[in-house]
Structure formats: C-alpha cells, structure tokens
Amino acid sequence: MSRSPLADAFAHHAWATVRLIDTCLELSPAQLETAVPGTYGSIVDTMRHLVGADCSYLATVTGGRVARIDEERMGLRELRTVMVANGTSWSSVLGEELDPDTVLVRRRDDGSEVRAPLGIRLAQALHHGTDHRSQVCTALTTLGIEPPWIDAWAFAEHDGRLVETPPTA
C-alpha cells in the first residue's frame, strides 16, 4: 500500500507543533502569558487551544478512538506528549482507506452538531494548526525571541528529504 499524499502534511503538522512547544518550554511564566492583538490569546492559551482542537479533529475523524482532552488544565509538557501521540494517530488514520466525501458529525456538549466531509475536516486540521502556530511565532517575535524554523522545508530537511544543489558556476 502506498503512503497517503497527506502523510507528509500531517507529519509536518505534528512535528512543527512539537518543535514550537519545545521553544515555548524555555519561556518564563510571564512570557507564556504574552498575547498579541489579533491573535487567539496568550502563548500558552493558544498552544492549549491548538493541541485541544487537534484532539477534537482526531476524535471526530476516528469515531472516538482518539479521545478529546481537557486542555485548559494542561501544561506544555503534557501538551507535547499529546501532540507526539497525535502525530502517530494521524499517520494511522491516513493509512486507512479514506473517502474524502464521507460526512462526519461532531456532536458538541451543548447538543449542537457540525456536519462536514472528511476532506474538509482534514483541511481544517492543517489550516488550524498552521494559523495558530503562526500566531505563537508572532508573539515570540514581540518578545525578541527568534521563532523556530517550522515550515515544510525545515521539516523536509529535518527528515533528511531535502536536497539542495548549489549552482555549478
């Protein structure tokens, strides 16, 4: 069986989130409370939201095989552990035979439901992670901290799958 065309995208998603958490582990409690206008909230709240939402996407996509978490009480080390596990879960999900048009239903605690095709849910999981990682990087920059290099090229280089050939002249 061949790999899913989305395997690298989700491996990058998990890797970039873990790498950003690793950077945030070096911050002081005051720095973790940094919020930048136009972003979700503080660095730590944004990381909690990012990882919690990722678990929610996985819970919906797997029919509950992956559990949602109570991210509000979790520290960065716990979030890191969850995100590493999520990377494995995404890989497993993408190894299954998937129909992007299968409509999945997410039932919320308040009784509401959200119906969307699997393909849209996968796209949203990636978009959501990228958006909030960017927000945390912006907050780090305002603190004078160089954010980690977490784009897809950095992932490919880390994974040993980026080859650059210099000009011959």
C-alpha positions as CSV (number, residue, x, y, z in Angstrom):
1,M,0.0,0.0,0.0
2,S,1.3,3.4,-0.9
3,R,1.5,6.3,1.6
4,S,-1.2,8.8,1.7
5,P,-0.5,12.1,-0.2
6,L,-1.4,13.8,3.0
7,A,1.1,11.8,5.2
8,D,3.9,14.5,4.9
9,A,1.4,17.3,5.6
10,F,0.2,15.7,8.8
11,A,3.7,14.6,9.8
12,H,4.8,18.2,9.4
13,H,1.8,19.5,11.3
14,A,2.7,17.3,14.4
15,W,6.5,18.0,14.1
16,A,6.0,21.7,13.8
17,T,3.7,21.9,16.8
18,V,6.1,19.8,18.9
19,R,9.0,21.9,17.9
20,L,7.1,25.1,18.8
21,I,6.1,23.6,22.2
22,D,9.8,22.8,22.7
23,T,10.7,26.5,22.2
24,C,7.9,27.6,24.5
25,L,9.1,25.3,27.2
26,E,12.1,27.7,27.6
27,L,9.8,30.7,28.3
28,S,9.1,32.1,31.8
29,P,5.6,32.0,33.1
30,A,5.2,35.8,32.4
31,Q,6.4,35.2,28.8
32,L,3.9,32.4,28.3
33,E,1.1,34.9,29.2
34,T,2.2,37.2,26.3
35,A,-0.7,38.0,24.0
36,V,-0.6,39.9,20.7
37,P,-3.6,41.8,19.4
38,G,-5.2,40.0,16.5
39,T,-4.2,36.5,17.8
40,Y,-6.1,33.9,19.7
41,G,-4.7,34.8,23.1
42,S,-1.6,34.2,25.2
43,I,1.1,31.9,24.0
44,V,0.1,29.2,26.5
45,D,-3.6,29.5,25.8
46,T,-3.0,29.3,22.1
47,M,-0.9,26.2,22.4
48,R,-3.6,24.6,24.6
49,H,-6.2,25.5,22.0
50,L,-4.2,24.2,19.1
51,V,-3.5,20.8,20.7
52,G,-7.0,20.5,22.2
53,A,-8.6,21.2,18.8
54,D,-6.2,18.7,17.1
55,C,-7.5,16.0,19.5
56,S,-11.1,17.1,18.7
57,Y,-10.4,16.7,15.0
58,L,-8.9,13.3,15.6
59,A,-11.8,12.2,17.8
60,T,-14.3,13.1,15.1
61,V,-12.3,11.5,12.3
62,T,-11.6,8.3,14.3
63,G,-15.1,7.9,15.6
64,G,-13.8,8.5,19.1
65,R,-10.8,6.1,19.0
66,V,-8.7,9.2,19.9
67,A,-10.1,11.0,23.0
68,R,-10.6,14.7,23.4
69,I,-8.6,16.3,26.2
70,D,-9.2,18.9,28.9
71,E,-6.5,21.2,27.6
72,E,-7.4,24.0,29.9
73,R,-5.5,22.4,32.8
74,M,-2.6,21.1,30.8
75,G,1.0,22.3,30.9
76,L,3.3,22.4,27.9
77,R,5.0,19.1,28.7
78,E,1.6,17.4,28.8
79,L,0.6,19.1,25.5
80,R,3.8,17.9,23.9
81,T,3.1,14.3,24.9
82,V,-0.4,14.6,23.5
83,M,0.9,16.1,20.2
84,V,3.5,13.4,19.7
85,A,0.7,10.8,20.2
86,N,-1.5,12.8,17.7
87,G,1.3,12.5,15.1
88,T,1.1,8.8,15.4
89,S,-2.7,8.8,15.3
90,W,-2.8,11.0,12.2
91,S,-0.3,8.6,10.5
92,S,-2.6,5.7,11.4
93,V,-5.7,7.4,10.2
94,L,-4.1,8.3,6.9
95,G,-3.0,4.7,6.4
96,E,-6.7,3.7,6.3
97,E,-8.8,3.7,3.1
98,L,-10.5,7.1,3.3
99,D,-13.3,8.6,1.4
100,P,-12.9,12.4,1.4
101,D,-16.7,12.8,0.8
102,T,-17.8,10.8,3.9
103,V,-19.8,13.2,6.0
104,L,-18.7,13.1,9.7
105,V,-20.7,14.5,12.5
106,R,-19.3,16.2,15.5
107,R,-21.7,16.4,18.4
108,R,-21.0,19.2,20.9
109,D,-21.7,19.1,24.6
110,D,-24.4,21.7,24.2
111,G,-26.3,19.4,21.8
112,S,-25.4,21.1,18.6
113,E,-23.8,19.3,15.7
114,V,-21.4,20.1,12.9
115,R,-21.6,18.0,9.7
116,A,-18.7,18.2,7.2
117,P,-17.0,15.8,4.8
118,L,-13.8,14.1,5.9
119,G,-11.7,16.0,3.3
120,I,-12.8,19.4,4.7
121,R,-12.1,18.2,8.3
122,L,-8.6,17.2,7.3
123,A,-8.0,20.5,5.5
124,Q,-9.3,22.4,8.6
125,A,-7.0,20.4,11.0
126,L,-4.0,21.5,8.9
127,H,-5.2,25.1,8.5
128,H,-6.0,25.4,12.2
129,G,-2.5,24.2,13.2
130,T,-0.7,26.5,10.8
131,D,-2.8,29.5,11.8
132,H,-2.2,29.2,15.5
133,R,1.5,28.2,15.2
134,S,1.9,31.4,13.2
135,Q,0.3,33.4,16.0
136,V,2.6,31.9,18.6
137,C,5.6,32.7,16.4
138,T,4.3,36.3,16.2
139,A,4.1,36.5,20.0
140,L,7.6,35.1,20.3
141,T,8.9,37.7,17.9
142,T,7.4,40.5,20.0
143,L,9.4,39.1,23.0
144,G,12.6,39.4,20.9
145,I,12.8,35.6,20.6
146,E,13.6,34.0,17.2
147,P,10.8,31.5,16.4
148,P,11.9,28.0,15.4
149,W,12.1,27.3,11.7
150,I,9.0,25.2,11.3
151,D,7.9,25.4,7.6
152,A,7.6,22.4,5.4
153,W,11.1,22.9,4.0
154,A,12.5,22.8,7.6
155,F,10.5,19.6,8.1
156,A,11.9,18.0,4.9
157,E,15.5,19.0,6.0
158,H,14.9,17.5,9.4
159,D,13.6,14.4,7.9
160,G,16.5,14.1,5.5
161,R,14.4,14.5,2.4
162,L,15.5,17.9,1.2
163,V,18.4,18.1,-1.2
164,E,19.8,21.4,-2.5
165,T,22.3,21.5,-5.3
166,P,24.3,24.7,-5.4
167,P,24.9,26.4,-8.8
168,T,27.7,24.9,-10.9
169,A,29.4,28.2,-11.8
